[in-house]
Structure formats: C-alpha cells, structure tokens
C-alpha cells in the first residue's frame, strides 16, 4: 500500500507529465484538479501516470469523482482494498 505522501508525489509527477510542465507542480491536497488545468481527458492520463508511478492497477477509475489529491487518494485506497479483498 502507499502513503498519502507517496500518492501526492505520484499525482504531482503525473500532472507534470500530462500537462508537460517543466517547473515543479505545486497543488494543495484539496485543490480541484480542474483549477490546475486538468479536464476529463487529461484526468484519464493522470490516473494512468499515477498507476505507473505507484505500480498499481485502479481498473476503470473515474477521476471526475475524485477531483482533488485527498479525494483521489481515498478512492484509490478503497479501490485497492476492494481488489485485495
């Protein structure tokens, strides 16, 4: 399993890759991804990048229901726990 800190780093890395950012990504845990420029298509790419970074599989994951780092982390954690059950 992953910690919130590890997940946060994975999301920041994913945003940097998906949005082709050169600078460090600074986003609060409760800041909406759309405020940072992510939409539904780039959100899918973000999920894929986070999966690769953490070496996890979230299946068919709807990022629209988890639009902040904290919501994404909680939903990802629940999803992994359901797969492991």
N, C-alpha and C positions, 0 to 999 in steps of 0.2 A: 504494500500500500504506500501511498505518497502523503507527504505532509502538505499543509497549506502553503508553506514557504516554497516547497518544490513545485507545487502546482502553479503558484504565482509566477515563478521563473519560467515555467513552461508556457504559460499564457503570454507573458511578455516576449519571449522568444518567438512564439507563433505570430503575434501581432507584427513583430519586426520583419519576419519573413513574408507574411501575407501582404502587408502594406508596403513592403520594400523600403523600410525605414533604415537610415544609416545611423541615426542618433539613438541613444538609449530610450527605451519606452518607459514612460512614467504614467502609470494609470492606477487610480485608487481601487481598493478592493470592492467598493460599492459604486464605482463609476460605470455607467452604462457603456457597453461596447460601441453602440451607435454614436455616442458622443465622441468617440475616438476615430470614427470613420468606417467602422465595420457595418456591413449590411448582411442580408441573409446569405448571399453567395460567398462573401469573404468569411462569414461566420462558419460555413461548412469547411472552408480551407483551414480556419483556425483550429477547429476540432481535430482535423487530420494532423496538423502540426503538433498539437498537444499530445495526441496519441503516440506519434512517432517519438517525441521528446521523452515521454514517460514510459514508453514501451508497454502501452495498454491498448485495449480494444473497447470502445464505448458503444459499439454496434451502431444502430440507427439513432443517432443523438440529435435532438432538436435544440440547437443553440438559442433559438428565439425564446425558449422557456427558461434560459439561464443566461441572462444578458449582462451579468457582472462577474467578476472573479469569484466572489463569495457564493453566488447562486450556481455558477458553473462548477465550482469545487464541490458543493453539497450534492448536486445532481450527479456528477461524475462518481463521487464516492458511493452514493446509493446504487448507481448502475453497476459498478464493480462488485459491490457486496451482493447484489441480486444474481450476477453471473456466477459468483463463487458459492452461492447457497445451494 
